Amino acid sequence: MFTVKQINEAHEKVKSGADFPLYIQEIKAFGVVGFETWVNDSHTNYWGKNNFETSSEPVYDALLIEDECTPSIFAEDLKAHQAGKTDYYQFCKDCAKSGIEKWIVSLEDMTCIYFDKKGNQILVETIPS
């Protein structure tokens, strides 16, 4: 199966949201079928075939996630990130200020779903191949 080290090495190539689709293809080739990233510290739970699971350590000190979600601001920040205007850490800070608690990526469905602290789905995106 895959390791967090392999995933981290692939993630190091990501400079902005514009690089995300290539990252997804690379980790999919490792056998990753999905993952859940928590905005507060960017620790991630990864899932593979045959119920394989592994988790990463926190990436940065904990961010405060706003209680109220502002989907319109989040959508603007996401668009800027995907256009390469922000790095990963800035995107996470933007998510926190917009009330986004986590995202779940399915590499089988090729979707990324963003959730608020109440567990509501805020945005479902199709990941470009």
C-alpha positions as CSV (number, residue, x, y, z in Angstrom):
1,M,0.0,0.0,0.0
2,F,0.9,3.6,0.1
3,T,2.6,5.7,2.8
4,V,2.1,9.2,4.1
5,K,5.7,9.9,3.0
6,Q,4.8,9.1,-0.6
7,I,1.7,11.3,-0.4
8,N,3.7,14.2,1.2
9,E,6.3,14.0,-1.6
10,A,3.6,14.3,-4.2
11,H,2.0,17.1,-2.2
12,E,5.2,19.1,-2.1
13,K,4.8,19.6,-5.9
14,V,1.5,21.4,-5.3
15,K,2.1,25.2,-5.3
16,S,-1.5,26.2,-5.7
17,G,-4.9,24.8,-6.5
18,A,-4.0,24.8,-10.1
19,D,-1.7,21.8,-9.4
20,F,-4.3,19.8,-7.5
21,P,-5.6,17.7,-10.4
22,L,-2.0,16.4,-11.1
23,Y,-1.5,15.6,-7.4
24,I,-4.8,13.7,-7.4
25,Q,-3.7,11.6,-10.3
26,E,-0.4,10.8,-8.7
27,I,-1.8,9.7,-5.3
28,K,-4.6,7.7,-7.1
29,A,-1.8,5.8,-8.8
30,F,-0.4,4.9,-5.3
31,G,-3.8,3.3,-4.5
32,V,-5.4,6.1,-2.5
33,V,-9.2,5.9,-2.9
34,G,-10.1,8.9,-0.7
35,F,-9.1,11.2,2.0
36,E,-10.4,13.6,4.6
37,T,-8.5,16.8,5.4
38,W,-9.2,18.8,8.6
39,V,-8.7,22.6,8.1
40,N,-7.8,23.3,11.8
41,D,-4.3,21.7,11.4
42,S,-4.4,20.0,8.0
43,H,-4.0,16.5,9.4
44,T,-5.4,14.0,6.9
45,N,-6.9,10.6,7.0
46,Y,-6.2,8.5,3.8
47,W,-8.1,5.5,2.7
48,G,-7.0,2.7,0.3
49,K,-8.4,-0.5,-1.0
50,N,-9.2,-3.4,1.3
51,N,-9.9,-1.0,4.2
52,F,-6.4,0.3,4.3
53,E,-6.1,3.5,6.4
54,T,-3.3,5.8,7.4
55,S,-3.1,9.4,8.7
56,S,-0.7,12.3,8.5
57,E,0.5,14.4,11.4
58,P,-0.7,18.1,11.8
59,V,1.0,20.4,9.3
60,Y,0.7,23.7,11.2
61,D,-0.6,25.1,14.5
62,A,-4.3,24.9,15.0
63,L,-6.5,27.5,13.2
64,L,-9.8,28.7,14.6
65,I,-12.7,27.6,12.4
66,E,-15.5,30.2,12.4
67,D,-18.8,28.8,13.7
68,E,-20.9,30.4,10.9
69,C,-20.1,29.5,7.4
70,T,-20.0,32.1,4.6
71,P,-20.3,30.1,1.4
72,S,-20.0,33.1,-0.9
73,I,-16.7,34.2,0.6
74,F,-15.5,30.6,0.6
75,A,-16.4,30.2,-3.1
76,E,-14.4,33.4,-4.0
77,D,-11.3,32.2,-2.0
78,L,-11.5,28.7,-3.6
79,K,-11.7,30.3,-7.1
80,A,-8.6,32.4,-6.3
81,H,-6.8,29.4,-4.9
82,Q,-7.6,27.3,-8.0
83,A,-6.3,30.1,-10.2
84,G,-3.0,29.9,-8.4
85,K,-3.3,33.1,-6.5
86,T,-2.8,31.6,-3.0
87,D,-0.7,28.8,-1.5
88,Y,-2.0,25.9,0.5
89,Y,-1.6,27.4,3.9
90,Q,-3.4,30.6,2.8
91,F,-6.2,28.5,1.4
92,C,-6.6,26.7,4.8
93,K,-6.6,30.1,6.6
94,D,-9.3,31.3,4.1
95,C,-11.3,28.1,4.7
96,A,-11.1,28.7,8.5
97,K,-12.4,32.2,8.3
98,S,-15.2,31.1,6.0
99,G,-16.3,28.3,8.4
100,I,-15.1,25.4,6.4
101,E,-14.0,22.6,8.8
102,K,-12.9,19.9,6.4
103,W,-13.0,18.4,2.9
104,I,-13.5,14.9,1.8
105,V,-12.1,13.7,-1.5
106,S,-13.3,10.6,-3.3
107,L,-10.9,9.4,-6.0
108,E,-13.5,6.9,-7.1
109,D,-16.1,9.6,-7.7
110,M,-13.5,12.3,-8.5
111,T,-15.3,14.7,-6.1
112,C,-14.2,17.1,-3.4
113,I,-16.9,17.9,-0.8
114,Y,-16.4,20.8,1.6
115,F,-18.2,20.8,5.0
116,D,-18.9,23.3,7.7
117,K,-18.7,22.6,11.5
118,K,-22.3,21.4,11.6
119,G,-21.5,18.7,9.0
120,N,-23.4,20.5,6.2
121,Q,-22.1,20.0,2.7
122,I,-21.2,23.5,1.5
123,L,-19.8,22.7,-2.0
124,V,-19.4,19.6,-4.1
125,E,-16.8,19.9,-6.8
126,T,-15.8,17.5,-9.6
127,I,-12.1,17.1,-9.8
128,P,-10.8,17.5,-13.3
129,S,-8.9,14.6,-14.7
